[in-house]
Amino acid sequence: MKRILCHMLSCVMAFSVFGASVPVFSVADDSIETGVADMSDECFVMGEYDGISLDFSDFPKILADSDCYLLGDYLDANNKAVYDELAKLVTPSLDKITITLPESVKFTTTKLTSTDQNLINAVFGTCSSAVHAVLFDKPEIFWFNQNEMSVSPNNLTYSYDIKTKIYTYTIRTITITPVAYSGFSDIDDIMSYKIQLEKAVEDFEVKGDTNSEKLKCIHDKIAEFTYYDENGVFSGSALSSLVTTASVCEGYSKGFKMICDKIGIPCICVFGNYNAEEKVAHMWNYVLMEDNCWYAVDVTWDDKDGKDGVEVVSKYFLKGSDDFNTNHSPCEKYFTVCLKYPEIASWNYGENPDVEYEYGDLNHDGKVSIADLVYCASYILAVNTDDYKYSCDVNNDGRADVYDVIVMRKLISELRVTD
């Protein structure tokens, strides 16, 4: 199991003084008092404590109406509003962001304290899912340190029932203060790295005729470029897999997504394998292929970090749940976060039982071409054929050998004559 940055592992708040007197601005009746609590100077700092989680009874209402898949499309109204504002941070800024919540949030308590679960639910329920979703969906926001960012609930209106001694508070706006990772000296330094990342994405050459070949190219080039290192300065961002090296799984998956976004292949980052006791977790990707099914890719675990860091395998490339989920467990609800991932196919890519492949389509890319001949020849010459997913026994004699290459050469020649 791979460790990721601690900011993926806890989301709680630090709340200072609650004992100050609050002015009452009206009296509704003899038993109800109402007023405003000015809490604009108080902040919830994500990452202060471990072990706090929200109690989600169900997923938030799905608001998505899109042909593409973004985690941000599957949020409740408040988190979607926060997501939309945070998405603007692709242009780096450390200015405070105030969001008016589309749906006011109410919570009750007998005494406002830093450990009140209703208070925690109310504040983090408005924004935590949005923060994670936007940083997964937009790896170009590489500088944002969600562990150190703070949230203020601003002015809370309240009513106090003298008979029941219950306070009902209402949150209508929140203010988020962005914080950059300590590896950046200032905003100018962030902008410098932004330019480097944009150039790395622009210069990243993706080769291949099919989406499978293109994804394999991205997978291999990232694994060859970087290596696993928990102590990398930018190990949890796309910088570590595209610009500076020394990455953890979060950096691998975000870099992979950035290049997929560049060439138009739907891709998401997936958080999972979380172990609360050991405080470790993992991250990988799901991609949508031409058969309209999602498949899993784990570049981190395919980068074996062999000699010179360039030993790359394809054990976790375009896998379905039957194989992939034997040691991968996606987490949609964790801490103060609730996300929605697509379901991946149960079969590996190219092994869809409902699809019949044309004779000679050995690599299962939907067509018979020279690529199938190359696939067959490579299979025959390979010392270890474990990385080859499909059979090269073209003549159905029970074994793959040079005679199958001869059959494929003849088939390709006939197709060229026909064309």
Buried (B, 14 or more C-beta within 10 A) or exposed (E): EBBBBEBBBBBBBBBEEBEEEBEEEEEEEEEBBBBBBEBBEBBBBBBBBEEBBBEBEEBBEEBBEEEEBBBBBBBBBBBBBBBBBBBEBBEBEBEEBEBEBEEEBBBBBEEBEBEBEEBBBBBBBBBBBBBBBBBBBBBBBBBBBBBBBBBBBBBBBBBBBEEEEEBBBBBBBBBBBBBBBEBBEEEEBBBEBBEBBBEBBEEBEBEBEBBBBBBBBBBBBBBBBBBBBEEBBBBBBBBBBBBBBBBBBBBBBBBBBBBBBEBEBBBBBBBBBBEBEEBBBBBBBBBBBEBEBBBBBBBBBBBBBEEEBBEBBBEBBBBBBEBBBEEBEBBBBBBBBBBBBBEBBBBBBBBBEEEEBEEBBBBBBBBBBEBBBEBBBBBBEEEEEEBBBBEBBBEEEEEBEEBBBEBBBEBBEEBEEEE
